């Protein structure tokens, strides 16, 4: 009997601005689509604009942003 396949996965890329996270995420997204996987891409800038609008970059605001992204993911 083969092990059960997980129902979902999250790949969360973190790093400094300009490090290539979006480039890598877009490439991974395209590859997973070609393999027939159901994929959603949550871009950090889009999330900040639509889900976390009004939050700054204080420790508390960043923590709130991470909690919101984690919930959506």
PyMOL Python script that loads the backbone (N, CA, C, O; Angstrom):
from pymol import cmd

cmd.read_pdbstr("""\
ATOM      1  N   UNK A   1       0.844  -1.173   0.000  1.00  0.00           N
ATOM      2  CA  UNK A   1       0.000   0.000   0.000  1.00  0.00           C
ATOM      3  C   UNK A   1       0.893   1.243   0.000  1.00  0.00           C
ATOM      4  O   UNK A   1       1.802   1.356   0.823  1.00  0.00           O
ATOM      5  N   UNK A   2       0.640   2.158  -0.909  1.00  0.00           N
ATOM      6  CA  UNK A   2       1.445   3.369  -0.966  1.00  0.00           C
ATOM      7  C   UNK A   2       0.920   4.398   0.031  1.00  0.00           C
ATOM      8  O   UNK A   2      -0.267   4.407   0.356  1.00  0.00           O
ATOM      9  N   UNK A   3       1.813   5.267   0.515  1.00  0.00           N
ATOM     10  CA  UNK A   3       1.383   6.275   1.489  1.00  0.00           C
ATOM     11  C   UNK A   3       0.385   7.249   0.857  1.00  0.00           C
ATOM     12  O   UNK A   3       0.426   7.510  -0.345  1.00  0.00           O
ATOM     13  N   UNK A   4      -0.503   7.776   1.688  1.00  0.00           N
ATOM     14  CA  UNK A   4      -1.496   8.748   1.211  1.00  0.00           C
ATOM     15  C   UNK A   4      -0.802  10.024   0.740  1.00  0.00           C
ATOM     16  O   UNK A   4       0.149  10.498   1.363  1.00  0.00           O
ATOM     17  N   UNK A   5      -1.288  10.560  -0.351  1.00  0.00           N
ATOM     18  CA  UNK A   5      -0.739  11.814  -0.877  1.00  0.00           C
ATOM     19  C   UNK A   5      -1.321  12.983  -0.086  1.00  0.00           C
ATOM     20  O   UNK A   5      -2.529  13.024   0.146  1.00  0.00           O
ATOM     21  N   UNK A   6      -0.489  13.925   0.330  1.00  0.00           N
ATOM     22  CA  UNK A   6      -1.013  15.095   1.057  1.00  0.00           C
ATOM     23  C   UNK A   6      -2.031  15.840   0.202  1.00  0.00           C
ATOM     24  O   UNK A   6      -1.920  15.874  -1.024  1.00  0.00           O
ATOM     25  N   UNK A   7      -3.011  16.428   0.852  1.00  0.00           N
ATOM     26  CA  UNK A   7      -4.038  17.164   0.134  1.00  0.00           C
ATOM     27  C   UNK A   7      -3.537  18.509  -0.366  1.00  0.00           C
ATOM     28  O   UNK A   7      -4.088  19.046  -1.327  1.00  0.00           O
ATOM     29  N   UNK A   8      -2.540  19.050   0.240  1.00  0.00           N
ATOM     30  CA  UNK A   8      -2.027  20.347  -0.183  1.00  0.00           C
ATOM     31  C   UNK A   8      -0.635  20.597   0.353  1.00  0.00           C
ATOM     32  O   UNK A   8      -0.169  19.935   1.280  1.00  0.00           O
ATOM     33  N   UNK A   9      -0.004  21.547  -0.243  1.00  0.00           N
ATOM     34  CA  UNK A   9       1.351  21.929   0.161  1.00  0.00           C
ATOM     35  C   UNK A   9       1.476  23.438   0.051  1.00  0.00           C
ATOM     36  O   UNK A   9       0.762  24.080  -0.720  1.00  0.00           O
ATOM     37  N   UNK A  10       2.384  23.989   0.825  1.00  0.00           N
ATOM     38  CA  UNK A  10       2.697  25.411   0.735  1.00  0.00           C
ATOM     39  C   UNK A  10       4.203  25.535   0.562  1.00  0.00           C
ATOM     40  O   UNK A  10       4.980  24.941   1.310  1.00  0.00           O
ATOM     41  N   UNK A  11       4.598  26.308  -0.425  1.00  0.00           N
ATOM     42  CA  UNK A  11       6.006  26.670  -0.600  1.00  0.00           C
ATOM     43  C   UNK A  11       6.075  28.165  -0.343  1.00  0.00           C
ATOM     44  O   UNK A  11       5.480  28.952  -1.079  1.00  0.00           O
ATOM     45  N   UNK A  12       6.793  28.558   0.693  1.00  0.00           N
ATOM     46  CA  UNK A  12       6.840  29.957   1.096  1.00  0.00           C
ATOM     47  C   UNK A  12       8.268  30.440   0.889  1.00  0.00           C
ATOM     48  O   UNK A  12       9.184  29.985   1.575  1.00  0.00           O
ATOM     49  N   UNK A  13       8.461  31.348  -0.042  1.00  0.00           N
ATOM     50  CA  UNK A  13       9.787  31.880  -0.333  1.00  0.00           C
ATOM     51  C   UNK A  13       9.991  33.177   0.431  1.00  0.00           C
ATOM     52  O   UNK A  13       9.153  34.078   0.377  1.00  0.00           O
ATOM     53  N   UNK A  14      11.095  33.268   1.134  1.00  0.00           N
ATOM     54  CA  UNK A  14      11.415  34.482   1.885  1.00  0.00           C
ATOM     55  C   UNK A  14      12.798  34.950   1.471  1.00  0.00           C
ATOM     56  O   UNK A  14      13.620  34.169   0.994  1.00  0.00           O
ATOM     57  N   UNK A  15      13.035  36.221   1.660  1.00  0.00           N
ATOM     58  CA  UNK A  15      14.352  36.768   1.353  1.00  0.00           C
ATOM     59  C   UNK A  15      14.281  38.260   1.160  1.00  0.00           C
ATOM     60  O   UNK A  15      13.215  38.872   1.226  1.00  0.00           O
ATOM     61  N   UNK A  16      15.425  38.821   0.925  1.00  0.00           N
ATOM     62  CA  UNK A  16      15.527  40.264   0.747  1.00  0.00           C
ATOM     63  C   UNK A  16      14.886  40.714  -0.561  1.00  0.00           C
ATOM     64  O   UNK A  16      14.726  39.932  -1.498  1.00  0.00           O
ATOM     65  N   UNK A  17      14.527  41.981  -0.600  1.00  0.00           N
ATOM     66  CA  UNK A  17      13.990  42.581  -1.817  1.00  0.00           C
ATOM     67  C   UNK A  17      15.005  42.434  -2.948  1.00  0.00           C
ATOM     68  O   UNK A  17      16.194  42.696  -2.765  1.00  0.00           O
ATOM     69  N   UNK A  18      14.528  42.017  -4.105  1.00  0.00           N
ATOM     70  CA  UNK A  18      15.412  41.875  -5.261  1.00  0.00           C
ATOM     71  C   UNK A  18      16.191  40.577  -5.298  1.00  0.00           C
ATOM     72  O   UNK A  18      17.057  40.405  -6.156  1.00  0.00           O
ATOM     73  N   UNK A  19      15.900  39.649  -4.377  1.00  0.00           N
ATOM     74  CA  UNK A  19      16.654  38.391  -4.304  1.00  0.00           C
ATOM     75  C   UNK A  19      16.212  37.366  -5.345  1.00  0.00           C
ATOM     76  O   UNK A  19      16.890  36.357  -5.543  1.00  0.00           O
ATOM     77  N   UNK A  20      15.082  37.612  -6.015  1.00  0.00           N
ATOM     78  CA  UNK A  20      14.629  36.686  -7.041  1.00  0.00           C
ATOM     79  C   UNK A  20      13.470  35.798  -6.622  1.00  0.00           C
ATOM     80  O   UNK A  20      13.162  34.817  -7.299  1.00  0.00           O
ATOM     81  N   UNK A  21      12.823  36.133  -5.507  1.00  0.00           N
ATOM     82  CA  UNK A  21      11.706  35.315  -5.020  1.00  0.00           C
ATOM     83  C   UNK A  21      10.582  35.228  -6.038  1.00  0.00           C
ATOM     84  O   UNK A  21      10.079  34.138  -6.308  1.00  0.00           O
ATOM     85  N   UNK A  22      10.182  36.350  -6.604  1.00  0.00           N
ATOM     86  CA  UNK A  22       9.074  36.349  -7.570  1.00  0.00           C
ATOM     87  C   UNK A  22       9.454  35.599  -8.838  1.00  0.00           C
ATOM     88  O   UNK A  22       8.632  34.875  -9.401  1.00  0.00           O
ATOM     89  N   UNK A  23      10.685  35.764  -9.289  1.00  0.00           N
ATOM     90  CA  UNK A  23      11.151  35.051 -10.478  1.00  0.00           C
ATOM     91  C   UNK A  23      11.102  33.545 -10.247  1.00  0.00           C
ATOM     92  O   UNK A  23      10.609  32.797 -11.091  1.00  0.00           O
ATOM     93  N   UNK A  24      11.606  33.113  -9.118  1.00  0.00           N
ATOM     94  CA  UNK A  24      11.595  31.695  -8.782  1.00  0.00           C
ATOM     95  C   UNK A  24      10.163  31.185  -8.599  1.00  0.00           C
ATOM     96  O   UNK A  24       9.823  30.100  -9.072  1.00  0.00           O
ATOM     97  N   UNK A  25       9.330  31.962  -7.916  1.00  0.00           N
ATOM     98  CA  UNK A  25       7.938  31.561  -7.691  1.00  0.00           C
ATOM     99  C   UNK A  25       7.189  31.409  -9.006  1.00  0.00           C
ATOM    100  O   UNK A  25       6.424  30.460  -9.179  1.00  0.00           O
ATOM    101  N   UNK A  26       7.401  32.329  -9.925  1.00  0.00           N
ATOM    102  CA  UNK A  26       6.725  32.249 -11.224  1.00  0.00           C
ATOM    103  C   UNK A  26       7.185  31.033 -12.026  1.00  0.00           C
ATOM    104  O   UNK A  26       6.379  30.390 -12.699  1.00  0.00           O
ATOM    105  N   UNK A  27       8.459  30.721 -11.956  1.00  0.00           N
ATOM    106  CA  UNK A  27       8.984  29.543 -12.656  1.00  0.00           C
ATOM    107  C   UNK A  27       8.414  28.259 -12.044  1.00  0.00           C
ATOM    108  O   UNK A  27       8.028  27.340 -12.767  1.00  0.00           O
ATOM    109  N   UNK A  28       8.365  28.203 -10.724  1.00  0.00           N
ATOM    110  CA  UNK A  28       7.807  27.037 -10.041  1.00  0.00           C
ATOM    111  C   UNK A  28       6.318  26.897 -10.350  1.00  0.00           C
ATOM    112  O   UNK A  28       5.833  25.791 -10.589  1.00  0.00           O
ATOM    113  N   UNK A  29       5.609  27.997 -10.345  1.00  0.00           N
ATOM    114  CA  UNK A  29       4.191  28.012 -10.674  1.00  0.00           C
ATOM    115  C   UNK A  29       3.953  27.431 -12.071  1.00  0.00           C
ATOM    116  O   UNK A  29       3.095  26.567 -12.256  1.00  0.00           O
ATOM    117  N   UNK A  30       4.716  27.912 -13.043  1.00  0.00           N
ATOM    118  CA  UNK A  30       4.570  27.432 -14.424  1.00  0.00           C
ATOM    119  C   UNK A  30       4.881  25.938 -14.524  1.00  0.00           C
ATOM    120  O   UNK A  30       4.172  25.201 -15.210  1.00  0.00           O
ATOM    121  N   UNK A  31       5.922  25.496 -13.853  1.00  0.00           N
ATOM    122  CA  UNK A  31       6.298  24.080 -13.892  1.00  0.00           C
ATOM    123  C   UNK A  31       5.213  23.200 -13.276  1.00  0.00           C
ATOM    124  O   UNK A  31       4.867  22.157 -13.831  1.00  0.00           O
ATOM    125  N   UNK A  32       4.684  23.614 -12.145  1.00  0.00           N
ATOM    126  CA  UNK A  32       3.638  22.821 -11.500  1.00  0.00           C
ATOM    127  C   UNK A  32       2.377  22.765 -12.353  1.00  0.00           C
ATOM    128  O   UNK A  32       1.699  21.739 -12.395  1.00  0.00           O
ATOM    129  N   UNK A  33       2.061  23.861 -13.030  1.00  0.00           N
ATOM    130  CA  UNK A  33       0.910  23.850 -13.935  1.00  0.00           C
ATOM    131  C   UNK A  33       1.118  22.855 -15.071  1.00  0.00           C
ATOM    132  O   UNK A  33       0.192  22.137 -15.447  1.00  0.00           O
ATOM    133  N   UNK A  34       2.334  22.812 -15.617  1.00  0.00           N
ATOM    134  CA  UNK A  34       2.596  21.869 -16.713  1.00  0.00           C
ATOM    135  C   UNK A  34       2.481  20.420 -16.241  1.00  0.00           C
ATOM    136  O   UNK A  34       2.221  19.523 -17.043  1.00  0.00           O
ATOM    137  N   UNK A  35       2.673  20.194 -14.956  1.00  0.00           N
ATOM    138  CA  UNK A  35       2.538  18.847 -14.395  1.00  0.00           C
ATOM    139  C   UNK A  35       1.099  18.520 -13.997  1.00  0.00           C
ATOM    140  O   UNK A  35       0.816  17.442 -13.476  1.00  0.00           O
ATOM    141  N   UNK A  36       0.191  19.474 -14.253  1.00  0.00           N
ATOM    142  CA  UNK A  36      -1.212  19.252 -13.959  1.00  0.00           C
ATOM    143  C   UNK A  36      -1.614  19.484 -12.511  1.00  0.00           C
ATOM    144  O   UNK A  36      -2.693  19.067 -12.089  1.00  0.00           O
ATOM    145  N   UNK A  37      -0.766  20.137 -11.762  1.00  0.00           N
ATOM    146  CA  UNK A  37      -1.076  20.424 -10.360  1.00  0.00           C
ATOM    147  C   UNK A  37      -2.009  21.634 -10.257  1.00  0.00           C
ATOM    148  O   UNK A  37      -1.949  22.543 -11.084  1.00  0.00           O
ATOM    149  N   UNK A  38      -2.858  21.638  -9.250  1.00  0.00           N
ATOM    150  CA  UNK A  38      -3.674  22.814  -8.928  1.00  0.00           C
ATOM    151  C   UNK A  38      -2.783  23.757  -8.123  1.00  0.00           C
ATOM    152  O   UNK A  38      -2.280  23.385  -7.062  1.00  0.00           O
ATOM    153  N   UNK A  39      -2.589  24.968  -8.622  1.00  0.00           N
ATOM    154  CA  UNK A  39      -1.616  25.887  -8.026  1.00  0.00           C
ATOM    155  C   UNK A  39      -2.232  27.264  -7.827  1.00  0.00           C
ATOM    156  O   UNK A  39      -2.983  27.750  -8.673  1.00  0.00           O
ATOM    157  N   UNK A  40      -1.910  27.878  -6.716  1.00  0.00           N
ATOM    158  CA  UNK A  40      -2.239  29.280  -6.468  1.00  0.00           C
ATOM    159  C   UNK A  40      -0.936  29.981  -6.126  1.00  0.00           C
ATOM    160  O   UNK A  40      -0.086  29.428  -5.429  1.00  0.00           O
ATOM    161  N   UNK A  41      -0.788  31.190  -6.618  1.00  0.00           N
ATOM    162  CA  UNK A  41       0.412  31.993  -6.347  1.00  0.00           C
ATOM    163  C   UNK A  41      -0.011  33.227  -5.580  1.00  0.00           C
ATOM    164  O   UNK A  41      -0.818  34.018  -6.069  1.00  0.00           O
ATOM    165  N   UNK A  42       0.526  33.400  -4.382  1.00  0.00           N
ATOM    166  CA  UNK A  42       0.256  34.583  -3.580  1.00  0.00           C
ATOM    167  C   UNK A  42       1.486  35.474  -3.625  1.00  0.00           C
ATOM    168  O   UNK A  42       2.478  35.208  -2.946  1.00  0.00           O
ATOM    169  N   UNK A  43       1.423  36.522  -4.417  1.00  0.00           N
ATOM    170  CA  UNK A  43       2.537  37.453  -4.534  1.00  0.00           C
ATOM    171  C   UNK A  43       2.517  38.414  -3.344  1.00  0.00           C
ATOM    172  O   UNK A  43       1.474  38.972  -3.005  1.00  0.00           O
ATOM    173  N   UNK A  44       3.661  38.598  -2.726  1.00  0.00           N
ATOM    174  CA  UNK A  44       3.752  39.444  -1.536  1.00  0.00           C
ATOM    175  C   UNK A  44       3.260  40.863  -1.751  1.00  0.00           C
ATOM    176  O   UNK A  44       2.579  41.413  -0.885  1.00  0.00           O
ATOM    177  N   UNK A  45       3.587  41.469  -2.883  1.00  0.00           N
ATOM    178  CA  UNK A  45       3.143  42.841  -3.157  1.00  0.00           C
ATOM    179  C   UNK A  45       1.628  42.894  -3.315  1.00  0.00           C
ATOM    180  O   UNK A  45       0.989  43.818  -2.811  1.00  0.00           O
ATOM    181  N   UNK A  46       1.047  41.920  -4.002  1.00  0.00           N
ATOM    182  CA  UNK A  46      -0.405  41.887  -4.182  1.00  0.00           C
ATOM    183  C   UNK A  46      -1.108  41.640  -2.849  1.00  0.00           C
ATOM    184  O   UNK A  46      -2.162  42.218  -2.584  1.00  0.00           O
ATOM    185  N   UNK A  47      -0.531  40.790  -2.020  1.00  0.00           N
ATOM    186  CA  UNK A  47      -1.117  40.528  -0.706  1.00  0.00           C
ATOM    187  C   UNK A  47      -1.099  41.789   0.133  1.00  0.00           C
ATOM    188  O   UNK A  47      -2.096  42.120   0.776  1.00  0.00           O
ATOM    189  N   UNK A  48       0.020  42.495   0.137  1.00  0.00           N
ATOM    190  CA  UNK A  48       0.104  43.730   0.916  1.00  0.00           C
ATOM    191  C   UNK A  48      -0.900  44.763   0.429  1.00  0.00           C
ATOM    192  O   UNK A  48      -1.477  45.497   1.231  1.00  0.00           O
ATOM    193  N   UNK A  49      -1.110  44.824  -0.875  1.00  0.00           N
ATOM    194  CA  UNK A  49      -2.042  45.803  -1.446  1.00  0.00           C
ATOM    195  C   UNK A  49      -3.494  45.447  -1.152  1.00  0.00           C
ATOM    196  O   UNK A  49      -4.310  46.338  -0.918  1.00  0.00           O
ATOM    197  N   UNK A  50      -3.827  44.167  -1.161  1.00  0.00           N
ATOM    198  CA  UNK A  50      -5.229  43.764  -1.065  1.00  0.00           C
ATOM    199  C   UNK A  50      -5.644  43.150   0.265  1.00  0.00           C
ATOM    200  O   UNK A  50      -6.787  43.324   0.689  1.00  0.00           O
ATOM    201  N   UNK A  51      -4.761  42.452   0.918  1.00  0.00           N
ATOM    202  CA  UNK A  51      -5.113  41.755   2.146  1.00  0.00           C
ATOM    203  C   UNK A  51      -4.586  42.482   3.386  1.00  0.00           C
ATOM    204  O   UNK A  51      -5.197  42.432   4.454  1.00  0.00           O
ATOM    205  N   UNK A  52      -3.473  43.140   3.231  1.00  0.00           N
ATOM    206  CA  UNK A  52      -2.819  43.765   4.383  1.00  0.00           C
ATOM    207  C   UNK A  52      -2.621  45.266   4.184  1.00  0.00           C
ATOM    208  O   UNK A  52      -1.693  45.857   4.735  1.00  0.00           O
ATOM    209  N   UNK A  53      -3.498  45.870   3.397  1.00  0.00           N
ATOM    210  CA  UNK A  53      -3.391  47.298   3.130  1.00  0.00           C
ATOM    211  C   UNK A  53      -3.400  48.071   4.447  1.00  0.00           C
ATOM    212  O   UNK A  53      -4.189  47.781   5.346  1.00  0.00           O
ATOM    213  N   UNK A  54      -2.537  49.028   4.542  1.00  0.00           N
ATOM    214  CA  UNK A  54      -2.472  49.848   5.747  1.00  0.00           C
ATOM    215  C   UNK A  54      -1.443  49.368   6.754  1.00  0.00           C
ATOM    216  O   UNK A  54      -1.107  50.096   7.688  1.00  0.00           O
ATOM    217  N   UNK A  55      -0.940  48.161   6.578  1.00  0.00           N
ATOM    218  CA  UNK A  55       0.102  47.677   7.486  1.00  0.00           C
ATOM    219  C   UNK A  55       1.445  48.240   7.052  1.00  0.00           C
ATOM    220  O   UNK A  55       1.719  48.385   5.861  1.00  0.00           O
ATOM    221  N   UNK A  56       2.256  48.547   8.010  1.00  0.00           N
ATOM    222  CA  UNK A  56       3.599  49.026   7.723  1.00  0.00           C
ATOM    223  C   UNK A  56       4.605  47.889   7.820  1.00  0.00           C
ATOM    224  O   UNK A  56       4.294  46.733   7.534  1.00  0.00           O
ATOM    225  N   UNK A  57       5.811  48.245   8.227  1.00  0.00           N
ATOM    226  CA  UNK A  57       6.870  47.241   8.313  1.00  0.00           C
ATOM    227  C   UNK A  57       7.434  47.121   9.722  1.00  0.00           C
ATOM    228  O   UNK A  57       8.554  46.649   9.917  1.00  0.00           O
ATOM    229  N   UNK A  58       6.635  47.560  10.716  1.00  0.00           N
ATOM    230  CA  UNK A  58       7.044  47.345  12.106  1.00  0.00           C
ATOM    231  C   UNK A  58       6.984  45.837  12.378  1.00  0.00           C
ATOM    232  O   UNK A  58       6.388  45.089  11.604  1.00  0.00           O
ATOM    233  N   UNK A  59       7.586  45.407  13.450  1.00  0.00           N
ATOM    234  CA  UNK A  59       7.568  43.985  13.810  1.00  0.00           C
ATOM    235  C   UNK A  59       6.126  43.494  13.951  1.00  0.00           C
ATOM    236  O   UNK A  59       5.782  42.425  13.447  1.00  0.00           O
ATOM    237  N   UNK A  60       5.286  44.272  14.635  1.00  0.00           N
ATOM    238  CA  UNK A  60       3.890  43.870  14.839  1.00  0.00           C
ATOM    239  C   UNK A  60       3.138  43.782  13.513  1.00  0.00           C
ATOM    240  O   UNK A  60       2.372  42.842  13.300  1.00  0.00           O
ATOM    241  N   UNK A  61       3.348  44.749  12.622  1.00  0.00           N
ATOM    242  CA  UNK A  61       2.669  44.734  11.323  1.00  0.00           C
ATOM    243  C   UNK A  61       3.154  43.579  10.457  1.00  0.00           C
ATOM    244  O   UNK A  61       2.355  42.939   9.773  1.00  0.00           O
ATOM    245  N   UNK A  62       4.458  43.307  10.480  1.00  0.00           N
ATOM    246  CA  UNK A  62       4.983  42.170   9.710  1.00  0.00           C
ATOM    247  C   UNK A  62       4.420  40.857  10.232  1.00  0.00           C
ATOM    248  O   UNK A  62       4.080  39.967   9.453  1.00  0.00           O
ATOM    249  N   UNK A  63       4.321  40.738  11.557  1.00  0.00           N
ATOM    250  CA  UNK A  63       3.747  39.526  12.153  1.00  0.00           C
ATOM    251  C   UNK A  63       2.287  39.348  11.730  1.00  0.00           C
ATOM    252  O   UNK A  63       1.856  38.236  11.423  1.00  0.00           O
ATOM    253  N   UNK A  64       1.537  40.441  11.716  1.00  0.00           N
ATOM    254  CA  UNK A  64       0.139  40.388  11.273  1.00  0.00           C
ATOM    255  C   UNK A  64       0.059  39.966   9.817  1.00  0.00           C
ATOM    256  O   UNK A  64      -0.779  39.140   9.452  1.00  0.00           O
ATOM    257  N   UNK A  65       0.921  40.525   8.986  1.00  0.00           N
ATOM    258  CA  UNK A  65       0.946  40.179   7.562  1.00  0.00           C
ATOM    259  C   UNK A  65       1.239  38.681   7.375  1.00  0.00           C
ATOM    260  O   UNK A  65       0.587  38.014   6.571  1.00  0.00           O
ATOM    261  N   UNK A  66       2.199  38.169   8.104  1.00  0.00           N
ATOM    262  CA  UNK A  66       2.550  36.738   8.009  1.00  0.00           C
ATOM    263  C   UNK A  66       1.382  35.863   8.466  1.00  0.00           C
ATOM    264  O   UNK A  66       1.097  34.844   7.837  1.00  0.00           O
ATOM    265  N   UNK A  67       0.704  36.245   9.548  1.00  0.00           N
ATOM    266  CA  UNK A  67      -0.466  35.481  10.007  1.00  0.00           C
ATOM    267  C   UNK A  67      -1.555  35.459   8.944  1.00  0.00           C
ATOM    268  O   UNK A  67      -2.177  34.423   8.710  1.00  0.00           O
ATOM    269  N   UNK A  68      -1.785  36.582   8.309  1.00  0.00           N
ATOM    270  CA  UNK A  68      -2.821  36.653   7.269  1.00  0.00           C
ATOM    271  C   UNK A  68      -2.464  35.786   6.073  1.00  0.00           C
ATOM    272  O   UNK A  68      -3.313  35.059   5.556  1.00  0.00           O
ATOM    273  N   UNK A  69      -1.228  35.856   5.635  1.00  0.00           N
ATOM    274  CA  UNK A  69      -0.798  35.028   4.496  1.00  0.00           C
ATOM    275  C   UNK A  69      -0.894  33.546   4.860  1.00  0.00           C
ATOM    276  O   UNK A  69      -1.358  32.735   4.059  1.00  0.00           O
ATOM    277  N   UNK A  70      -0.459  33.201   6.056  1.00  0.00           N
ATOM    278  CA  UNK A  70      -0.551  31.817   6.512  1.00  0.00           C
ATOM    279  C   UNK A  70      -1.983  31.315   6.527  1.00  0.00           C
ATOM    280  O   UNK A  70      -2.245  30.174   6.147  1.00  0.00           O
ATOM    281  N   UNK A  71      -2.910  32.155   6.962  1.00  0.00           N
ATOM    282  CA  UNK A  71      -4.315  31.768   6.977  1.00  0.00           C
ATOM    283  C   UNK A  71      -4.819  31.511   5.563  1.00  0.00           C
ATOM    284  O   UNK A  71      -5.487  30.507   5.318  1.00  0.00           O
ATOM    285  N   UNK A  72      -4.509  32.403   4.635  1.00  0.00           N
ATOM    286  CA  UNK A  72      -4.966  32.254   3.260  1.00  0.00           C
ATOM    287  C   UNK A  72      -4.333  31.011   2.623  1.00  0.00           C
ATOM    288  O   UNK A  72      -5.003  30.246   1.928  1.00  0.00           O
ATOM    289  N   UNK A  73      -3.040  30.828   2.871  1.00  0.00           N
ATOM    290  CA  UNK A  73      -2.347  29.680   2.293  1.00  0.00           C
ATOM    291  C   UNK A  73      -2.933  28.387   2.818  1.00  0.00           C
ATOM    292  O   UNK A  73      -2.478  27.306   2.444  1.00  0.00           O
TER     293      UNK A  73
END
""", "prot")
cmd.dss("prot")
cmd.show_as("cartoon", "prot")
cmd.util.cbc("prot")
cmd.orient("prot")
